[in-house]
Amino acid sequence: MQESEEKRLVEIRNKLKVLLVDHLSLEDVKPEDIKDDEILFGEGLGLDSLDAVEIVVLLQRNFGLEVKDMNKGREIFYSLDTLAKYVAANTEDKSE
Amino acid sequence: MNIQGIGTISTLGRGSESFTKALHQGPVEPKIVEYSPVTKKTIPVFSVDDKVLKDKEALKSCRRADRFCKMAVLAAGDALKDSGIEIAEDEKIGVIVSTAFGPHQTTFNFLDNILDYGEANVSPTIFSHSVHNAAASYIASALNIQGPASTLTDFCFSFSNALQLADAWINQGRCKYVLAGTVDELSPAMEYICDQKLNISELVPGEGSTFFLLSAGKRKAKYCDIECNQSSKGKEDDGKNISSFNNCPAWGWIASGSSFYCASAALMLKNKHIYQNFIELKKDVSAEHSDNIKNIRFFDKTKKIVFNLTIS
């Protein structure tokens, strides 16, 4: 059970890495360059507030998730890992 | 007004040096591009090489910028650099971007987003770049310019409007210098329109950006003086005329391409050399007596506007 959850988390992380690189115009960054626990804003990937709005749209488009509470958004958008865990917890596992 | 600096991006490369070199060398062959994956239709174009737009230093604050904005930022930055003028912190520079069609590729991406994802899920980056004024904002931000900024669109007349506005700003004392120029881009949509909808089969569409750093006429010009006025009939053949239809075998048909003619005319005056490979000249100008050339005048498509470039 734990193994399949971890496998799903890896898949979501990888999908998020591709989405971030493709849609945030991250120059000279490849999906594989982003660490699993990479901090998204400030000193991490260096994203800013417009990127945050772009990620909100990406979550809606690709996972059907709406992030309306920005206080909650701070926790969710802290790192790639927190983002992936939020997606995993709020979407169905279609492999089951 | 005086031209103090020139920056160009076109199929001929980047910068006034590569522009001059290309004018010396002669016409190049256009690229053939497929604009529709469905019909497999192709069209010859004079496009800007993607490699030309890669400049990390000049574009360091332009991560999200689209192709349209990048061309404008690079050409405007090059014009400022070419002038060699150090702008003091309290000196204001105006920015005037003129364009025939604006960032239409981004506008179509925005429309595609609405169709694909619904209007609530449009990319905010694409939306913010679909406005025509995005390029002027990027130029001001990238070059740390404080001063008035405006974007003008008036098809073939865009650049003449930009020159007239620049003249007004300088005369009113709103700014000491103005970065004025044009930018227009190619895209599959534009290539389709040129190939299927416009009756311009003899023209090869092009893209690019040209900017000038302009100052008041009383300053010494690095290049020449430039004026843009309404033409009156009977004066069209007076002086040395370039027949301009905003088309050139060098950079292709660019609706706002009169700026490229101005750039080439300024370079001809500075270098005392006539680039006849590219520009259709009337009888009074020839390479044999180009050393004496002091004035170049040319008209826009409808000959209602005359561009007059003079070296003292």
Interface residues (C-beta under 8 A of the other chain):
Chain A: H23 S25 L26 E27 L50 V53 E54 V57 Q60 R61
Chain B: K56 R63 R64 Y117 A120 N121 V122 S123 P124 T125 S128
